């Protein structure tokens, strides 16, 4: 039987997805299983490590139910997943403690101190990545100060995709992007001991895994993992890059000779452009510099902490009001469609919204763990639909803010993520950025990017440029041009958007002090009901979601 398929496995924060592709990039089938997140007071966001593997194995078995002879037809499997965070394993490969996720904010004060002295700038000059609470480095420092016993038991500090790769192959490794933007020099592509010294975590050097390039390296699926997943023992397993870069690859960021950027509006917002490594635009301790899968290139990235989480929050609030009226809990999908339709009819620029809804603050294009969302300009005439429109406009202003930190928006923006499905979002984003927005007509660009790496690793394509011609270009959708009238409104409003949050630090700190005094202070607004694409998963939905 021909080995004519490649699987992309993408382990998101709350959903694990597996997609079967032909070697030339056609989607065959998709399966997904929910993955649980534990949010607790104190900015805690954790995930059960063993449970994430269980979810991944279930997802692959579910995919096999949709694809005849999947095990025999699979030429390779590539894995990607949520970035940042800390997944500690002992010498036997067993989890030491629950994984800390990128949403965890416990290292916030440590990071604030680093950024306030010479540590932050010195680290940024090497990594090109601004220190923020999502990074493993700050989380390791927290453990050294508060739970050194856990680090003493640990043998390796991995990330989500690395853990799944370990379970499938027995290897302890990470990809160049995640290893380097946390602990290395993006110019050399290697770990740099100076980072550990600057951060005072040199004792953690022993925890750092080997860095491997998935376009050149793969390992066989071990028998135990084959039994759990239903795949064939010995199947080549590829460690893909972090999900952000895999999504960027699948969405067309690599397009030699074209000035393009990629925006991902999922749970978080990612805005990026590809640069020669020697020409990466460095700013003021903000953003990420990630070595790209193509030698000599790096992705310059600004990431605002919450994108469609803001929409989820607004829809949940509206659902609460409907339910409180005695009408029952509405189905979120048609409710969102109604709210969006009415928001499209509302006056543009009626008020401002800063989309800092995540309870662990903001990381791009500024870092402030205490940042919180806010509406400005409310009056007795403000309608609910103007509020909804302002949320969409706030996401677009945040995108422009991020692109400005990268030197300005590229000539064309390619859009991926849950919000890419929204015509209103696309229209507002094009008008705020003043750039055409091209949608990508592929739902799972992250899984596709990982799978593309596998096709190169197998030698099916000579390089990623050739793979992109087959996998990416056919998925290009229509272009949304900026609306001139909206462009003028948003151009005049953007300076107020920036001014509206830049003086808020003292207010946010005052609110935090009040929250500590309040017995009612509850869990994070970023909750386990949020799907990987940024839209809410109803609590009653089955574990297998696609």
One Martini backbone bead per residue (centre of mass of N, CA, C, O) as a GRO file, in nm:
protein
  546
    1UNK     BB    1   0.096   0.036   0.023
    2UNK     BB    2   0.087   0.358  -0.008
    3UNK     BB    3   0.267   0.646   0.117
    4UNK     BB    4   0.032   0.931   0.086
    5UNK     BB    5   0.059   1.049   0.386
    6UNK     BB    6   0.032   1.333   0.615
    7UNK     BB    7   0.063   1.436   0.955
    8UNK     BB    8  -0.087   1.697   1.149
    9UNK     BB    9  -0.002   1.794   1.484
   10UNK     BB   10  -0.205   2.018   1.698
   11UNK     BB   11  -0.137   2.150   2.025
   12UNK     BB   12  -0.340   2.325   2.189
   13UNK     BB   13  -0.468   2.460   2.466
   14UNK     BB   14  -0.785   2.318   2.411
   15UNK     BB   15  -0.694   2.174   2.131
   16UNK     BB   16  -0.653   1.873   1.950
   17UNK     BB   17  -0.511   1.831   1.621
   18UNK     BB   18  -0.573   1.629   1.321
   19UNK     BB   19  -0.420   1.603   0.988
   20UNK     BB   20  -0.480   1.477   0.667
   21UNK     BB   21  -0.245   1.463   0.399
   22UNK     BB   22  -0.124   1.500   0.120
   23UNK     BB   23   0.188   1.545  -0.017
   24UNK     BB   24   0.045   1.806  -0.185
   25UNK     BB   25  -0.184   1.942   0.033
   26UNK     BB   26  -0.447   1.778   0.079
   27UNK     BB   27  -0.727   1.753   0.246
   28UNK     BB   28  -0.892   1.475   0.414
   29UNK     BB   29  -0.880   1.498   0.744
   30UNK     BB   30  -1.034   1.566   1.075
   31UNK     BB   31  -0.937   1.588   1.424
   32UNK     BB   32  -1.073   1.647   1.768
   33UNK     BB   33  -0.964   1.726   2.111
   34UNK     BB   34  -1.004   1.808   2.417
   35UNK     BB   35  -0.823   2.029   2.639
   36UNK     BB   36  -0.735   2.093   2.961
   37UNK     BB   37  -0.764   2.380   3.183
   38UNK     BB   38  -0.615   2.528   3.477
   39UNK     BB   39  -0.771   2.781   3.663
   40UNK     BB   40  -0.632   3.005   3.912
   41UNK     BB   41  -0.563   3.182   4.150
   42UNK     BB   42  -0.271   3.371   4.073
   43UNK     BB   43  -0.227   3.318   3.758
   44UNK     BB   44  -0.312   3.025   3.695
   45UNK     BB   45  -0.187   2.797   3.421
   46UNK     BB   46  -0.269   2.459   3.363
   47UNK     BB   47  -0.149   2.124   3.260
   48UNK     BB   48  -0.183   1.802   3.189
   49UNK     BB   49   0.055   1.611   3.060
   50UNK     BB   50  -0.067   1.331   3.023
   51UNK     BB   51  -0.339   1.439   2.905
   52UNK     BB   52  -0.219   1.546   2.640
   53UNK     BB   53  -0.138   1.273   2.530
   54UNK     BB   54  -0.416   1.143   2.539
   55UNK     BB   55  -0.543   1.345   2.341
   56UNK     BB   56  -0.356   1.285   2.104
   57UNK     BB   57  -0.421   0.984   2.076
   58UNK     BB   58  -0.725   1.020   2.031
   59UNK     BB   59  -0.703   1.189   1.776
   60UNK     BB   60  -0.563   0.973   1.601
   61UNK     BB   61  -0.787   0.762   1.628
   62UNK     BB   62  -1.008   0.940   1.506
   63UNK     BB   63  -0.872   0.972   1.231
   64UNK     BB   64  -0.876   0.665   1.159
   65UNK     BB   65  -1.194   0.662   1.133
   66UNK     BB   66  -1.174   0.860   0.861
   67UNK     BB   67  -0.916   0.685   0.752
   68UNK     BB   68  -0.830   0.453   0.556
   69UNK     BB   69  -0.539   0.308   0.636
   70UNK     BB   70  -0.359   0.515   0.791
   71UNK     BB   71  -0.108   0.366   0.898
   72UNK     BB   72  -0.008   0.264   0.609
   73UNK     BB   73  -0.024   0.564   0.464
   74UNK     BB   74   0.187   0.687   0.656
   75UNK     BB   75   0.487   0.866   0.612
   76UNK     BB   76   0.421   1.099   0.835
   77UNK     BB   77   0.469   1.287   1.145
   78UNK     BB   78   0.381   1.616   1.266
   79UNK     BB   79   0.465   1.839   1.541
   80UNK     BB   80   0.275   2.082   1.718
   81UNK     BB   81   0.241   2.383   1.939
   82UNK     BB   82   0.219   2.548   2.198
   83UNK     BB   83   0.382   2.807   2.343
   84UNK     BB   84   0.577   2.806   2.579
   85UNK     BB   85   0.638   2.727   2.883
   86UNK     BB   86   0.641   2.436   3.130
   87UNK     BB   87   0.781   2.092   3.088
   88UNK     BB   88   0.846   1.863   3.335
   89UNK     BB   89   1.099   1.607   3.350
   90UNK     BB   90   1.226   1.320   3.431
   91UNK     BB   91   1.443   1.063   3.373
   92UNK     BB   92   1.191   0.871   3.280
   93UNK     BB   93   0.960   1.086   3.154
   94UNK     BB   94   0.808   1.201   3.384
   95UNK     BB   95   0.612   1.407   3.535
   96UNK     BB   96   0.655   1.651   3.791
   97UNK     BB   97   0.431   1.855   3.687
   98UNK     BB   98   0.238   2.067   3.586
   99UNK     BB   99   0.193   2.265   3.331
  100UNK     BB  100   0.305   2.565   3.221
  101UNK     BB  101   0.163   2.824   3.062
  102UNK     BB  102   0.144   3.110   2.871
  103UNK     BB  103  -0.091   3.218   3.078
  104UNK     BB  104   0.097   3.236   3.303
  105UNK     BB  105   0.161   3.492   3.582
  106UNK     BB  106   0.374   3.430   3.823
  107UNK     BB  107   0.635   3.587   3.681
  108UNK     BB  108   0.571   3.894   3.667
  109UNK     BB  109   0.761   4.027   3.886
  110UNK     BB  110   1.025   3.922   3.777
  111UNK     BB  111   1.000   4.051   3.497
  112UNK     BB  112   0.970   4.343   3.587
  113UNK     BB  113   1.251   4.362   3.715
  114UNK     BB  114   1.419   4.297   3.465
  115UNK     BB  115   1.298   4.537   3.290
  116UNK     BB  116   1.398   4.766   3.511
  117UNK     BB  117   1.678   4.684   3.433
  118UNK     BB  118   1.958   4.548   3.262
  119UNK     BB  119   1.853   4.268   3.188
  120UNK     BB  120   1.647   4.303   2.963
  121UNK     BB  121   1.824   4.446   2.744
  122UNK     BB  122   2.047   4.228   2.736
  123UNK     BB  123   1.870   3.993   2.642
  124UNK     BB  124   1.747   4.127   2.387
  125UNK     BB  125   2.015   4.159   2.227
  126UNK     BB  126   2.028   3.842   2.185
  127UNK     BB  127   1.724   3.726   2.128
  128UNK     BB  128   1.492   3.946   2.037
  129UNK     BB  129   1.328   3.900   2.313
  130UNK     BB  130   1.091   3.986   2.526
  131UNK     BB  131   1.029   3.983   2.840
  132UNK     BB  132   0.784   3.747   2.970
  133UNK     BB  133   0.554   3.540   3.141
  134UNK     BB  134   0.552   3.312   2.912
  135UNK     BB  135   0.830   3.240   2.960
  136UNK     BB  136   1.039   2.997   3.079
  137UNK     BB  137   1.253   3.163   3.231
  138UNK     BB  138   1.063   3.288   3.448
  139UNK     BB  139   0.950   3.016   3.551
  140UNK     BB  140   1.218   2.905   3.649
  141UNK     BB  141   1.278   3.131   3.850
  142UNK     BB  142   1.034   3.074   4.027
  143UNK     BB  143   1.118   2.789   4.109
  144UNK     BB  144   1.390   2.861   4.243
  145UNK     BB  145   1.237   3.040   4.468
  146UNK     BB  146   0.973   2.831   4.540
  147UNK     BB  147   1.043   2.522   4.375
  148UNK     BB  148   1.327   2.355   4.382
  149UNK     BB  149   1.233   2.057   4.403
  150UNK     BB  150   1.129   2.030   4.111
  151UNK     BB  151   1.402   2.084   3.969
  152UNK     BB  152   1.557   1.849   4.104
  153UNK     BB  153   1.368   1.627   3.965
  154UNK     BB  154   1.448   1.738   3.702
  155UNK     BB  155   1.584   1.683   3.355
  156UNK     BB  156   1.359   1.846   3.176
  157UNK     BB  157   1.269   2.131   2.964
  158UNK     BB  158   0.975   2.168   2.797
  159UNK     BB  159   0.736   2.164   2.549
  160UNK     BB  160   0.459   2.059   2.417
  161UNK     BB  161   0.569   1.932   2.148
  162UNK     BB  162   0.813   1.794   2.286
  163UNK     BB  163   0.650   1.595   2.453
  164UNK     BB  164   0.515   1.444   2.218
  165UNK     BB  165   0.778   1.364   2.080
  166UNK     BB  166   0.886   1.198   2.317
  167UNK     BB  167   0.652   0.988   2.325
  168UNK     BB  168   0.711   0.892   2.020
  169UNK     BB  169   1.060   0.864   2.044
  170UNK     BB  170   1.239   0.948   2.322
  171UNK     BB  171   1.315   1.230   2.260
  172UNK     BB  172   1.499   1.529   2.369
  173UNK     BB  173   1.353   1.821   2.224
  174UNK     BB  174   1.386   2.117   2.019
  175UNK     BB  175   1.338   2.390   1.844
  176UNK     BB  176   1.494   2.664   1.730
  177UNK     BB  177   1.294   2.881   1.812
  178UNK     BB  178   1.229   2.812   2.117
  179UNK     BB  179   1.519   2.790   2.214
  180UNK     BB  180   1.628   3.077   2.120
  181UNK     BB  181   1.413   3.289   2.226
  182UNK     BB  182   1.490   3.204   2.525
  183UNK     BB  183   1.835   3.100   2.522
  184UNK     BB  184   1.943   3.267   2.262
  185UNK     BB  185   2.100   3.342   1.949
  186UNK     BB  186   1.967   3.444   1.648
  187UNK     BB  187   2.239   3.461   1.485
  188UNK     BB  188   2.357   3.160   1.561
  189UNK     BB  189   2.145   2.932   1.669
  190UNK     BB  190   2.228   2.928   1.983
  191UNK     BB  191   2.300   2.881   2.275
  192UNK     BB  192   2.340   3.116   2.565
  193UNK     BB  193   2.493   3.154   2.867
  194UNK     BB  194   2.431   3.457   2.921
  195UNK     BB  195   2.133   3.429   2.981
  196UNK     BB  196   2.150   3.263   3.242
  197UNK     BB  197   2.325   3.468   3.392
  198UNK     BB  198   2.141   3.719   3.379
  199UNK     BB  199   1.892   3.546   3.523
  200UNK     BB  200   1.998   3.337   3.744
  201UNK     BB  201   1.986   3.017   3.579
  202UNK     BB  202   2.239   2.818   3.549
  203UNK     BB  203   2.125   2.552   3.687
  204UNK     BB  204   1.927   2.501   3.419
  205UNK     BB  205   2.103   2.393   3.184
  206UNK     BB  206   2.045   2.078   3.216
  207UNK     BB  207   1.735   2.115   3.096
  208UNK     BB  208   1.827   2.154   2.812
  209UNK     BB  209   1.761   2.068   2.503
  210UNK     BB  210   1.794   1.965   2.209
  211UNK     BB  211   1.845   2.092   1.882
  212UNK     BB  212   1.609   2.050   1.608
  213UNK     BB  213   1.559   2.003   1.255
  214UNK     BB  214   1.271   1.900   1.091
  215UNK     BB  215   1.383   1.922   0.785
  216UNK     BB  216   1.637   1.699   0.876
  217UNK     BB  217   1.471   1.547   1.109
  218UNK     BB  218   1.395   1.208   1.221
  219UNK     BB  219   1.187   0.969   1.404
  220UNK     BB  220   1.077   0.682   1.534
  221UNK     BB  221   0.807   0.516   1.626
  222UNK     BB  222   0.724   0.379   1.903
  223UNK     BB  223   0.557   0.109   2.018
  224UNK     BB  224   0.389   0.235   2.247
  225UNK     BB  225   0.274   0.472   2.073
  226UNK     BB  226   0.149   0.298   1.855
  227UNK     BB  227  -0.061   0.160   2.039
  228UNK     BB  228  -0.207   0.434   2.124
  229UNK     BB  229  -0.255   0.555   1.815
  230UNK     BB  230  -0.251   0.328   1.564
  231UNK     BB  231   0.019   0.333   1.450
  232UNK     BB  232   0.315   0.271   1.294
  233UNK     BB  233   0.589   0.139   1.367
  234UNK     BB  234   0.843   0.369   1.248
  235UNK     BB  235   0.723   0.620   1.196
  236UNK     BB  236   0.794   0.923   1.100
  237UNK     BB  237   0.903   1.186   1.323
  238UNK     BB  238   0.833   1.535   1.346
  239UNK     BB  239   0.970   1.834   1.466
  240UNK     BB  240   0.820   2.103   1.480
  241UNK     BB  241   0.744   2.401   1.509
  242UNK     BB  242   0.602   2.634   1.641
  243UNK     BB  243   0.279   2.725   1.586
  244UNK     BB  244   0.331   3.006   1.470
  245UNK     BB  245   0.522   2.918   1.237
  246UNK     BB  246   0.343   2.707   1.108
  247UNK     BB  247   0.117   2.903   1.044
  248UNK     BB  248   0.283   3.098   0.874
  249UNK     BB  249   0.362   2.895   0.660
  250UNK     BB  250   0.062   2.808   0.586
  251UNK     BB  251  -0.009   3.137   0.524
  252UNK     BB  252   0.253   3.277   0.356
  253UNK     BB  253   0.526   3.409   0.467
  254UNK     BB  254   0.677   3.238   0.251
  255UNK     BB  255   0.760   3.480  -0.021
  256UNK     BB  256   0.971   3.535  -0.234
  257UNK     BB  257   0.971   3.888  -0.320
  258UNK     BB  258   0.754   3.952  -0.095
  259UNK     BB  259   0.556   4.193   0.094
  260UNK     BB  260   0.471   4.014   0.378
  261UNK     BB  261   0.219   3.923   0.615
  262UNK     BB  262   0.108   3.778   0.934
  263UNK     BB  263  -0.216   3.719   1.077
  264UNK     BB  264  -0.328   3.591   1.397
  265UNK     BB  265  -0.676   3.534   1.498
  266UNK     BB  266  -0.700   3.404   1.788
  267UNK     BB  267  -0.671   3.390   2.102
  268UNK     BB  268  -0.435   3.525   1.990
  269UNK     BB  269  -0.211   3.780   1.862
  270UNK     BB  270  -0.035   3.766   1.546
  271UNK     BB  271   0.251   3.959   1.414
  272UNK     BB  272   0.432   3.929   1.095
  273UNK     BB  273   0.771   3.917   0.962
  274UNK     BB  274   1.016   3.857   0.719
  275UNK     BB  275   1.376   3.824   0.773
  276UNK     BB  276   1.677   3.878   0.769
  277UNK     BB  277   1.876   3.823   1.026
  278UNK     BB  278   2.044   4.101   0.983
  279UNK     BB  279   1.734   4.270   0.969
  280UNK     BB  280   1.620   4.284   1.244
  281UNK     BB  281   1.382   4.462   1.422
  282UNK     BB  282   1.473   4.644   1.699
  283UNK     BB  283   1.351   4.757   2.003
  284UNK     BB  284   1.169   4.771   2.328
  285UNK     BB  285   1.140   4.481   2.467
  286UNK     BB  286   0.967   4.355   2.219
  287UNK     BB  287   0.882   4.061   2.129
  288UNK     BB  288   0.978   3.831   1.865
  289UNK     BB  289   1.257   3.617   1.767
  290UNK     BB  290   1.237   3.370   1.503
  291UNK     BB  291   1.371   3.118   1.375
  292UNK     BB  292   1.347   2.998   1.073
  293UNK     BB  293   1.319   2.727   0.843
  294UNK     BB  294   1.502   2.927   0.685
  295UNK     BB  295   1.797   3.003   0.619
  296UNK     BB  296   1.862   3.340   0.721
  297UNK     BB  297   1.586   3.355   0.887
  298UNK     BB  298   1.333   3.568   1.048
  299UNK     BB  299   1.076   3.624   1.278
  300UNK     BB  300   0.897   3.913   1.334
  301UNK     BB  301   0.718   3.952   1.649
  302UNK     BB  302   0.390   4.046   1.753
  303UNK     BB  303   0.202   3.990   2.070
  304UNK     BB  304  -0.115   3.981   2.162
  305UNK     BB  305  -0.268   3.813   2.414
  306UNK     BB  306  -0.567   3.901   2.300
  307UNK     BB  307  -0.827   3.832   2.081
  308UNK     BB  308  -1.091   3.631   2.063
  309UNK     BB  309  -1.135   3.645   2.368
  310UNK     BB  310  -1.304   3.905   2.349
  311UNK     BB  311  -1.543   3.779   2.199
  312UNK     BB  312  -1.611   3.562   2.400
  313UNK     BB  313  -1.675   3.750   2.630
  314UNK     BB  314  -1.910   3.904   2.498
  315UNK     BB  315  -2.088   3.657   2.437
  316UNK     BB  316  -2.108   3.562   2.732
  317UNK     BB  317  -2.248   3.814   2.836
  318UNK     BB  318  -2.497   3.794   2.653
  319UNK     BB  319  -2.581   3.513   2.753
  320UNK     BB  320  -2.635   3.592   3.044
  321UNK     BB  321  -2.868   3.790   2.982
  322UNK     BB  322  -3.055   3.594   2.842
  323UNK     BB  323  -3.074   3.392   3.076
  324UNK     BB  324  -3.174   3.600   3.294
  325UNK     BB  325  -3.454   3.646   3.132
  326UNK     BB  326  -3.556   3.326   3.075
  327UNK     BB  327  -3.457   3.211   2.769
  328UNK     BB  328  -3.201   3.085   2.799
  329UNK     BB  329  -2.930   2.936   2.662
  330UNK     BB  330  -2.758   3.026   2.403
  331UNK     BB  331  -2.630   2.979   2.105
  332UNK     BB  332  -2.327   3.110   2.021
  333UNK     BB  333  -2.324   3.118   1.708
  334UNK     BB  334  -2.588   3.283   1.644
  335UNK     BB  335  -2.522   3.513   1.835
  336UNK     BB  336  -2.269   3.609   1.693
  337UNK     BB  337  -2.401   3.666   1.420
  338UNK     BB  338  -2.593   3.885   1.524
  339UNK     BB  339  -2.388   4.078   1.651
  340UNK     BB  340  -2.224   4.121   1.392
  341UNK     BB  341  -2.444   4.235   1.212
  342UNK     BB  342  -2.507   4.481   1.400
  343UNK     BB  343  -2.215   4.592   1.410
  344UNK     BB  344  -2.199   4.659   1.100
  345UNK     BB  345  -2.434   4.892   1.148
  346UNK     BB  346  -2.262   5.049   1.319
  347UNK     BB  347  -2.082   5.297   1.424
  348UNK     BB  348  -1.782   5.406   1.358
  349UNK     BB  349  -1.584   5.511   1.617
  350UNK     BB  350  -1.763   5.557   1.889
  351UNK     BB  351  -1.534   5.393   2.038
  352UNK     BB  352  -1.304   5.250   2.270
  353UNK     BB  353  -1.090   4.947   2.268
  354UNK     BB  354  -0.898   4.748   2.493
  355UNK     BB  355  -0.771   4.403   2.439
  356UNK     BB  356  -0.701   4.320   2.775
  357UNK     BB  357  -0.859   4.044   2.887
  358UNK     BB  358  -0.629   3.909   3.000
  359UNK     BB  359  -0.523   3.822   3.333
  360UNK     BB  360  -0.197   3.844   3.229
  361UNK     BB  361  -0.210   4.068   3.025
  362UNK     BB  362   0.062   4.211   2.841
  363UNK     BB  363   0.318   4.169   2.544
  364UNK     BB  364   0.191   4.344   2.290
  365UNK     BB  365   0.394   4.621   2.240
  366UNK     BB  366   0.370   4.562   2.552
  367UNK     BB  367   0.464   4.510   2.902
  368UNK     BB  368   0.178   4.416   3.124
  369UNK     BB  369   0.043   4.217   3.366
  370UNK     BB  370  -0.198   4.447   3.453
  371UNK     BB  371  -0.346   4.467   3.210
  372UNK     BB  372  -0.667   4.602   3.095
  373UNK     BB  373  -0.962   4.628   2.982
  374UNK     BB  374  -1.130   4.900   2.780
  375UNK     BB  375  -1.364   5.157   2.770
  376UNK     BB  376  -1.404   5.452   2.560
  377UNK     BB  377  -1.688   5.675   2.537
  378UNK     BB  378  -1.922   5.642   2.710
  379UNK     BB  379  -2.284   5.652   2.690
  380UNK     BB  380  -2.630   5.667   2.691
  381UNK     BB  381  -2.608   5.601   2.359
  382UNK     BB  382  -2.481   5.336   2.387
  383UNK     BB  383  -2.457   5.038   2.225
  384UNK     BB  384  -2.408   4.703   2.205
  385UNK     BB  385  -2.306   4.720   1.901
  386UNK     BB  386  -2.084   4.926   1.953
  387UNK     BB  387  -1.925   4.750   2.140
  388UNK     BB  388  -1.872   4.522   1.943
  389UNK     BB  389  -1.726   4.691   1.731
  390UNK     BB  390  -1.500   4.790   1.921
  391UNK     BB  391  -1.368   4.517   1.954
  392UNK     BB  392  -1.280   4.488   1.659
  393UNK     BB  393  -1.122   4.754   1.649
  394UNK     BB  394  -0.922   4.682   1.876
  395UNK     BB  395  -0.783   4.452   1.724
  396UNK     BB  396  -0.681   4.632   1.491
  397UNK     BB  397  -0.519   4.835   1.659
  398UNK     BB  398  -0.331   4.621   1.780
  399UNK     BB  399  -0.209   4.540   1.510
  400UNK     BB  400  -0.090   4.813   1.437
  401UNK     BB  401   0.085   4.843   1.686
  402UNK     BB  402   0.259   4.597   1.615
  403UNK     BB  403   0.356   4.686   1.331
  404UNK     BB  404   0.494   4.946   1.421
  405UNK     BB  405   0.714   4.780   1.588
  406UNK     BB  406   0.808   4.653   1.285
  407UNK     BB  407   0.793   4.920   1.077
  408UNK     BB  408   0.529   4.825   0.961
  409UNK     BB  409   0.318   4.735   0.728
  410UNK     BB  410   0.290   4.540   0.489
  411UNK     BB  411   0.157   4.519   0.168
  412UNK     BB  412   0.053   4.228   0.276
  413UNK     BB  413  -0.207   4.048   0.447
  414UNK     BB  414  -0.224   3.734   0.608
  415UNK     BB  415  -0.510   3.551   0.720
  416UNK     BB  416  -0.562   3.391   1.037
  417UNK     BB  417  -0.794   3.227   1.210
  418UNK     BB  418  -1.103   3.262   1.346
  419UNK     BB  419  -1.150   3.572   1.243
  420UNK     BB  420  -1.123   3.520   0.929
  421UNK     BB  421  -1.441   3.454   0.898
  422UNK     BB  422  -1.484   3.764   0.931
  423UNK     BB  423  -1.592   4.026   0.748
  424UNK     BB  424  -1.571   4.254   0.954
  425UNK     BB  425  -1.282   4.208   1.041
  426UNK     BB  426  -1.150   4.242   0.762
  427UNK     BB  427  -1.248   4.531   0.704
  428UNK     BB  428  -1.124   4.668   0.952
  429UNK     BB  429  -0.831   4.576   0.921
  430UNK     BB  430  -0.776   4.702   0.643
  431UNK     BB  431  -0.846   5.000   0.735
  432UNK     BB  432  -0.642   5.030   0.967
  433UNK     BB  433  -0.380   4.937   0.797
  434UNK     BB  434  -0.394   5.001   0.482
  435UNK     BB  435  -0.435   4.694   0.379
  436UNK     BB  436  -0.446   4.414   0.223
  437UNK     BB  437  -0.654   4.121   0.274
  438UNK     BB  438  -0.565   3.776   0.285
  439UNK     BB  439  -0.710   3.486   0.268
  440UNK     BB  440  -0.703   3.152   0.401
  441UNK     BB  441  -0.825   2.839   0.256
  442UNK     BB  442  -0.738   2.717   0.556
  443UNK     BB  443  -0.790   2.604   0.868
  444UNK     BB  444  -0.503   2.425   0.922
  445UNK     BB  445  -0.207   2.582   0.921
  446UNK     BB  446  -0.037   2.447   1.141
  447UNK     BB  447  -0.050   2.155   1.043
  448UNK     BB  448   0.056   2.222   0.761
  449UNK     BB  449   0.336   2.331   0.837
  450UNK     BB  450   0.435   2.071   0.967
  451UNK     BB  451   0.389   1.886   0.719
  452UNK     BB  452   0.584   2.035   0.532
  453UNK     BB  453   0.835   1.961   0.689
  454UNK     BB  454   0.806   1.656   0.636
  455UNK     BB  455   0.838   1.662   0.324
  456UNK     BB  456   1.133   1.757   0.345
  457UNK     BB  457   1.249   1.540   0.535
  458UNK     BB  458   1.172   1.307   0.316
  459UNK     BB  459   1.218   1.442   0.007
  460UNK     BB  460   0.969   1.535  -0.162
  461UNK     BB  461   1.103   1.809  -0.114
  462UNK     BB  462   1.378   2.017  -0.137
  463UNK     BB  463   1.197   2.261  -0.018
  464UNK     BB  464   0.988   2.511   0.099
  465UNK     BB  465   0.939   2.654  -0.166
  466UNK     BB  466   0.820   2.407  -0.310
  467UNK     BB  467   0.599   2.344  -0.104
  468UNK     BB  468   0.441   2.615  -0.129
  469UNK     BB  469   0.339   2.577  -0.420
  470UNK     BB  470   0.148   2.332  -0.328
  471UNK     BB  471   0.024   2.425  -0.035
  472UNK     BB  472  -0.038   2.751  -0.047
  473UNK     BB  473  -0.122   2.894  -0.312
  474UNK     BB  474  -0.405   2.737  -0.344
  475UNK     BB  475  -0.521   2.896  -0.064
  476UNK     BB  476  -0.577   3.155  -0.185
  477UNK     BB  477  -0.778   3.421  -0.142
  478UNK     BB  478  -0.939   3.684  -0.107
  479UNK     BB  479  -0.941   4.039  -0.124
  480UNK     BB  480  -0.931   4.303   0.119
  481UNK     BB  481  -0.994   4.625   0.090
  482UNK     BB  482  -0.975   4.929   0.179
  483UNK     BB  483  -1.178   5.170   0.326
  484UNK     BB  484  -1.166   5.502   0.288
  485UNK     BB  485  -1.364   5.601   0.506
  486UNK     BB  486  -1.261   5.424   0.735
  487UNK     BB  487  -0.967   5.503   0.723
  488UNK     BB  488  -1.009   5.797   0.820
  489UNK     BB  489  -1.127   5.733   1.095
  490UNK     BB  490  -0.893   5.546   1.204
  491UNK     BB  491  -0.661   5.744   1.169
  492UNK     BB  492  -0.778   5.954   1.381
  493UNK     BB  493  -0.803   5.732   1.628
  494UNK     BB  494  -0.529   5.593   1.690
  495UNK     BB  495  -0.387   5.794   1.886
  496UNK     BB  496  -0.604   5.745   2.108
  497UNK     BB  497  -0.551   5.452   2.156
  498UNK     BB  498  -0.263   5.491   2.264
  499UNK     BB  499  -0.320   5.706   2.483
  500UNK     BB  500  -0.538   5.527   2.647
  501UNK     BB  501  -0.292   5.325   2.773
  502UNK     BB  502  -0.014   5.478   2.853
  503UNK     BB  503  -0.153   5.598   3.145
  504UNK     BB  504  -0.255   5.312   3.312
  505UNK     BB  505  -0.065   5.177   3.520
  506UNK     BB  506  -0.166   5.296   3.792
  507UNK     BB  507  -0.454   5.190   3.765
  508UNK     BB  508  -0.392   4.888   3.744
  509UNK     BB  509  -0.254   4.871   4.023
  510UNK     BB  510  -0.500   4.957   4.185
  511UNK     BB  511  -0.679   4.721   4.097
  512UNK     BB  512  -0.498   4.499   4.212
  513UNK     BB  513  -0.518   4.579   4.506
  514UNK     BB  514  -0.826   4.544   4.520
  515UNK     BB  515  -0.835   4.243   4.446
  516UNK     BB  516  -0.676   4.146   4.698
  517UNK     BB  517  -0.914   4.257   4.895
  518UNK     BB  518  -1.107   4.068   4.746
  519UNK     BB  519  -1.309   3.786   4.791
  520UNK     BB  520  -1.416   3.784   4.475
  521UNK     BB  521  -1.163   3.696   4.353
  522UNK     BB  522  -1.109   3.524   4.056
  523UNK     BB  523  -1.060   3.378   3.784
  524UNK     BB  524  -0.971   3.376   3.482
  525UNK     BB  525  -1.083   3.503   3.172
  526UNK     BB  526  -0.914   3.269   3.077
  527UNK     BB  527  -1.081   2.985   2.973
  528UNK     BB  528  -1.152   2.639   2.917
  529UNK     BB  529  -1.384   2.724   2.688
  530UNK     BB  530  -1.158   2.788   2.487
  531UNK     BB  531  -1.070   2.769   2.177
  532UNK     BB  532  -0.815   2.746   1.944
  533UNK     BB  533  -0.981   2.969   1.758
  534UNK     BB  534  -1.136   3.159   1.996
  535UNK     BB  535  -1.395   2.994   2.035
  536UNK     BB  536  -1.645   2.877   2.205
  537UNK     BB  537  -1.698   2.589   2.404
  538UNK     BB  538  -1.936   2.413   2.497
  539UNK     BB  539  -1.980   2.235   2.785
  540UNK     BB  540  -2.165   1.998   2.639
  541UNK     BB  541  -1.953   1.912   2.463
  542UNK     BB  542  -1.775   1.695   2.321
  543UNK     BB  543  -1.455   1.596   2.307
  544UNK     BB  544  -1.519   1.547   2.017
  545UNK     BB  545  -1.509   1.836   1.782
  546UNK     BB  546  -1.423   1.706   1.461
   0.00000   0.00000   0.00000
